[in-house]
Amino acid sequence: MLKYIYPDGSHCYRAIHTAHAVFRDSGGKLIARAEKADRSGMYEFEIKGFEILGPGTFYD
C-alpha cells in the first residue's frame, strides 16, 4: 500500500499495483502517476511525498 502526501498536507492511500511512477517534472515538482480507478488509463498528480506501507503494520 502507498500513502501519497499532497502539498496541502492531506493524504490518500493507493494499492501498490496501481502505482506507475514517481518523478520530478521540468519545474521540479514531485509528481505521481497512477492507474485510474476504472482502469481506463493513467493520471498524474502533484505530491509532497509518499510512504510505502508494509502489511500487518499499524501506522498512526
N, C-alpha and C positions, 0 to 999 in steps of 0.2 A: 504494500500500500504506500502511496505517496501523499505527503501533505504539502500542498503548494501554499506559500505565504504571499499574499498580494501586497502591492505597495502601500495600501491603506492599513495594513496590519491584520485584515481579515484573512481567512484561510478556507481551503476546501480539501477534500480527500478524493483521490482517484486510484482506481486499481492499476497496479504497475503495468499490466499488459496493455493498457490504453495509452501509456506514455510513449512518445516517439523521440523527442529530443528536448534538450535544454541548451540554449546558446545565447550569445550576445549579438544584438543587431548592430547595424552600422553606427547607431547613435550611442552604443554602449549599454543599452537596456537589457536586462535579463529576460529572455523570452522562453516560454514553454510551448511545445507543440504536442497536442494530444488528439486522440480519436474522439469524434463527436459521439454522443450517447446513442444516436440512432444508427451509428456505424456508416454514415454516408460520406465520410471523409475526415480530414484533419482540420483543426483550427489552432490559432496561435493567440497567446495572451501574455501580458507582462506580469512577472512575478518579482518579488524581492528575494526569495529563497525557497528552498524545499528541504524536506526531510524524507528519508527512506525509513518507513516504519516496519519493524520486524513482527512476525506473527507471534501471538501469545504474550506480547509485551504491553504493559499498561503505561500509557503516556498521559500526563496531566498538565 
